[in-house]
Amino acid sequence: MDFLDELERLESIAYREQDPELALKEDVKSAMRQFSVNEGVLCDPNQEYLLKLGGPFDSPETVRSIANLSTVPKIYNASSTTDAADDDDDEEETARFIKVTATTRQALLTWVQPSGYEPLFIALSVARKALAADSMAPMLGIDTTMPQHRLNGEEALPRQDQYPVYYFFYGTLADTEVLRRHLDGDVPEGYYTLLPASITGGRVEMWGQYRALVDGSNQDSVVHGSAFLVQSAEHEERLRSYETLMYEVVRCRITIAATASEEERVVMGCTFRFVDEKLLGMSL
């Protein structure tokens, strides 16, 4: 995509006017997020940033060389229109960005510090996704380090880059109109189908007035909601952006209820878990 959802959200005045309730939710999450990061609660070396290319960081290849990255970062183009001196014409300004992790950001800042150059980094507020390939971690309600939960030659599913993949929704995303608004695009008929489903191993608490899934006290605890088949990495990234870094993607077993044409089935999928139960008691 040409423009990251995070940047679009910063300029979504018209959208916020159409949906003030959701705008309030975003404001609350933003304030809470800022407090948490400042307090060190959510310090994460995998936190992602946008780096604006320029100065000594003039290309992805240069950044790769300086930070000793294994691959060349992808470029994201952002454009905006500004008023020109001539009232009849507007000028379009284009900027180029790449994604970097917090670890890479720190390496770049250390390298550039003697020069006095100040690069522009923009923190991305997306739910973290880091599914292990050699274990079931992270998984809802399960300590994957325990012997009974270790893999015995089996493949950890779903994989980090597996698509399509089922997601379990238990809050506002379990609403077809919300999905349409955030996954807007050319999709086949029936794409936004939500299937009645449930998961075990979790429980839903309230974060202010919002629902937050956390690990349950036992594997018998059941949460009811909906299953949705995410078809692409782009749509998954939009969903992760919607949930923000107050949530993380974890594996879970999803039981999809029987329908007139299909029997009940259990699939391995993902859901969004609240990052830290200690934050649930904070006033919003």
N, C-alpha and C positions, 0 to 999 in steps of 0.2 A: 504494500500500500504506500501511497505517496506521502501520507501525513499521519503520524501516530495519533492514536485516540487520545493520548494524554494531552497533546497540544490542542487537539480539537476541543477538548473539554474546557481548557482555559479560556476559550473564546466563544463558548456556547451560550451567549446571552439570550438569544431567541429561544433556544431549547429550554433554558431555565425558566423563562417566562411562561412557557407552555406547561411546564411541570414543576411548579414551585415546591411541592412536597418532596420530590426526588432531589431538587436542588438543595433543600434544607438538609436532607440526608447526606449529600455530598459535603456540605459545609461542616456538618457535625463530624463526619469521618475525617475530614481534612484537619480540623482543629485537634481531634484526638490523636491523629497520626503524628502531628507536629510535636505534641506533648510527649508522646511515647518515644519518638526518636531522640528528642532532646534529653530525656531521662535515661537513655541507653537501654530501654526495654526491648527495642526491636533492632538492635545492632546486628547487622547481617552482612557478611562479606559478599553475599550474592545479590545484594540490593543493586538494582540496575539504574543507570543514569544515561541521559542523552548528553553527548559532548558535541558542541558546535565546532565544526572544522574551521580552522583559521590559525594564523600565526605559525608557530613551530609545529602545530598539529594540523597541517594543511591537507592531509590525505589519510585514508584508512591504512594504506601501506606504511606510512610514516609511523602512525600510532602502533601498528603491529610490531614494527621494528623496535621502537622505544620500549614498549611494554612486554616484549617477547611473547606475543600472542601466537597461538597455534594456527589461527586462521585470520583472514582479512575481514574486518567488520563490514557489515552491510551498510550502505548509505541510505538515509531517509531524507527526502527533500521536503522542505516546508517553504511555502510562499505566502506573501501578504501584499496587499495593495496599499500604497501610500499616495497622498495628494502631491502632485507635481506642481512646479511653479506655474505652469500653464494650466489654467482651470479646466481646459478641455481634455486634458490627458492625465491619466493616473499611471504611476510607475509601479511595476511589480518587483518586489524584492524577494530573492530566493536565498535560503540558507540551507546548508547541508549538515546533517547530524549523523552520528553513529551511536550505537549502544555500547556501554562498557559497564563492568561490574564495579563494586566499591573497591575491590582489591586493585583493579586496573586503574581506577581513578586516583587512588593514593599513589601508585607508582608513577603516574603521569605528573601529579602535583609535585612529588619529590624531585623528579627529573627537571621540571621547568622552573622550580622555585628560584634558583640563582639568577635567572634572566629577568625576573620581575613580571613576566607575562602572566595574566590572569585569565585562564580559559573559562568558558561558560559551561557549567554542568547543570542539568535539570534532573532532579530526582523523579523517577518514574514510580507512580503509585499503582503497582500491579500485584496481585496475589502471587506469592512465590510458588514455583513449581520445580521440584527437584526430586524426581522419582528415581530411587536407586535401581541399578541393573542387577546387583548381586544379592538383594534382599527385598522384602516386601515394604520396606520403609519408604516414606512414612505411610502408616495405615491407621485408619480410624479405630480407636479403642483397643489397639493391640501393641504390645511391646515386642517388636520384631527381633529383639536380641535374645528372647527366651528360646530355649531349644525346640519347643514344640511349634514355634512359629518360623523356624528357619527353613530355607529352601533346601530340598534334597534333589538337586539336579534339575529342578523345574525352572521354568522361565518366569521372571517377575512380571506380572501383567496387572494393568496395562503398562506398556513401555512409555518412556518419556516422550517419544515422538510418534506414538501410535494414533492413527486416525483412520476411520471414525472411532470415537470413544464415547461410552455412555457417561453422563454426569448425573448426579442426584441433586435435585434442588429442593429446598425446604422453606424458602422465604420468597422474596419478591421475584426471583427469577422463575418461580413456578407459576408464571403468568405469561400466557402467549403474547399479549400485547407488549409486555416489557421485553421479551425476546425479540420481537419484530423490530422494536425501536433500536435495540443495541446491535442486532446482527443484520441490519438492513443490507440487502443485496439481492442479486439475481439468484434465487434458490428455487428448487423444484417444488411443485405443489405438495403439501403435506409435510414440508421440512420442519415446521414449528410444532409438530405433534408432541404433546406431553403425555407420558404414560404413567398411570397410577403405580407407585412403587414405594418400597420401604427399605431401610437399612438397619443393621444392628450395630451395637458397640458405641453408640453416641447418645447424646441428649441435647435438647435445645434449651438454652438459657436466653435471657434478655439482656441486650446491651443497650441500655436506655429503652427506647421503644422498638428496637430492632432485634430480630432473631439471630442467635449466634450458636452454631453447632460446635460442641466440644466433646471430648472423650467421655463415654459413659462409665459408670462405676462397674459395670459388668457387660458381658457380651449378649445378655438377654434383653437389654434395653432396646426398644424399637422406636424409630423415628419414621413417620409417614410423610410422603411428599410425592415428587414426580421425577421420572427418568427422562432424559433428553439426549438424543444422539448428536454429538458435536462432530461435524464432518471435516473440519479443517483447523490448522494451526492458527489461521487468521481469526476465525470465529472464537477459538479458545482464548486468544489473547484479548479479544474484546470483552469476554466474560471475566477474565482475570482483572482487567482494568476496571470493570464495573464493581467488583468486590473489593478492590484496593489491597494494599499490603497489610491491612488488618486481618486478612485471611490468608490461608495457604492451601494449596491443592494436595489432597491426600488420597490414597487408594481406599476403596471400600467395596464390600459385596452388596450388590443391588438386587433386591428381589422385585421383579416386575410382575405385577398382578396379571392373572389370567384375563383374557378377553374372549369375545365370541369366536374368534378365529385362532387364538393361540393359547397354549397352556401356560401356567405360571413358570417362570424361568429365573435363574440366578446368573448374573453376569458380573465380571470384575470391571469396576469403573472408578470414577473419581468424584470427589465432592469438595466443597470449600469448608475448612475448619477454622474457627477463630484462633488467632495466633497465641493468645495468652489469657488464661482464665482470670488472672489477677486484675485485668483491666475491666472485667465485667462489673465490678462493684463501684467503679468510678462514676461520678455524676457527669452527665453530658450538658 
